[in-house]
Amino acid sequence: GSLDETLELRGLRYHPIDIETSVSRAHRSIGESAVFTWTNLLVVVAELCGSEQDALDLVPLVTNVVLEEHHLIVGVVVIVDPGVIPINSRGEKQRMHLRDSFLADQLDPIYVAYN
């Protein structure tokens, strides 16, 4: 990914796609995922492509996979319906639009966990 898309947390730079790939592999019910920062916290938004019963199970899985593979603590896990993460005509995730929607409380999430 390009340098202007990197996240800076605790003085280190991370490429969002690396974290998102780990999150998507964490469980078969996770479709698309996106990450961004909010007041020095890492926020992970994951689309639930399975039963809503799986929503609560995803929180520890997402938290653990990011901690194990990237040595980062996830501050907020947001579970949303498929299609919530905005993607432009070139197939790129619009993380800043997603962040703005999150901050404006417009995501209508299935579940939000503040760790």
C-alpha positions in Angstrom: 0.0 0.0 0.0 1.0 3.6 -0.4 2.7 5.5 2.5 -0.2 8.0 2.8 -2.6 5.1 3.7 -0.5 3.8 6.6 -1.7 4.0 10.1 0.7 5.2 12.8 0.2 3.7 16.2 2.6 3.8 19.1 5.3 5.3 16.9 5.2 2.5 14.3 3.6 2.5 10.8 1.2 -0.2 9.7 -0.4 -0.9 6.3 -4.2 -1.3 6.8 -4.4 -4.1 4.2 -2.0 -6.3 6.3 -4.3 -6.0 9.3 -7.4 -6.4 7.3 -6.1 -9.6 5.6 -5.5 -11.1 9.1 -9.0 -10.1 10.2 -10.7 -11.6 7.2 -8.8 -14.9 7.8 -9.9 -15.0 11.5 -13.3 -16.6 10.8 -15.3 -17.9 7.9 -18.2 -15.5 8.7 -16.0 -12.4 8.2 -16.3 -10.9 4.7 -14.8 -7.5 4.1 -13.0 -5.7 6.8 -11.4 -2.3 7.3 -9.3 -0.6 9.9 -8.7 3.0 10.9 -7.5 4.9 14.0 -9.6 7.0 16.3 -7.9 8.9 19.2 -4.9 6.6 19.3 -7.1 3.5 19.2 -7.2 0.9 16.4 -10.8 0.4 15.1 -11.6 -2.8 13.2 -14.8 -2.9 11.2 -15.8 -6.4 10.0 -18.7 -7.4 7.8 -20.6 -10.4 9.2 -21.5 -12.7 6.3 -23.0 -15.4 8.4 -25.5 -15.8 11.2 -25.9 -13.0 13.7 -25.2 -15.6 16.4 -21.6 -15.5 15.3 -21.3 -11.7 16.0 -20.2 -12.1 19.6 -17.7 -14.9 18.7 -15.9 -12.6 16.3 -14.8 -10.0 18.9 -12.2 -12.2 20.7 -11.1 -13.8 17.4 -10.4 -10.4 15.7 -8.7 -9.1 18.9 -6.5 -12.2 19.2 -5.5 -12.4 15.5 -4.4 -8.7 15.4 -2.5 -9.1 18.6 -0.7 -12.3 17.6 0.1 -11.3 14.0 0.7 -7.5 14.4 1.4 -7.0 18.1 -1.4 -4.4 18.2 -4.3 -4.1 20.7 -7.6 -3.5 19.0 -9.4 -0.7 20.8 -12.8 -1.1 19.1 -14.4 -4.0 17.1 -17.4 -3.0 15.1 -19.5 -5.8 13.5 -21.6 -4.7 10.6 -23.8 -6.1 7.8 -22.3 -7.0 4.4 -21.9 -4.0 2.1 -21.5 -1.4 4.9 -17.8 -0.8 4.2 -17.7 1.8 1.3 -15.8 0.8 -1.8 -15.2 3.2 -4.7 -15.5 2.4 -8.4 -11.9 1.2 -8.5 -12.6 -1.3 -5.8 -10.7 0.6 -3.1 -11.9 0.7 0.5 -12.9 4.2 1.5 -11.6 4.0 5.1 -11.9 7.7 5.8 -15.6 7.7 4.8 -16.1 4.7 7.0 -14.3 6.5 9.9 -16.5 9.6 9.3 -19.7 7.4 9.4 -18.4 5.7 12.6 -17.7 9.1 14.3 -21.1 10.4 13.2 -22.8 7.3 14.6 -24.3 6.4 11.2 -23.0 2.8 10.8 -26.0 1.0 12.3 -23.7 -1.8 13.6 -24.8 -5.3 14.7 -22.4 -5.1 17.7 -19.7 -2.8 19.0 -17.1 -3.9 21.5 -14.9 -1.3 23.2 -11.9 -3.3 24.6 
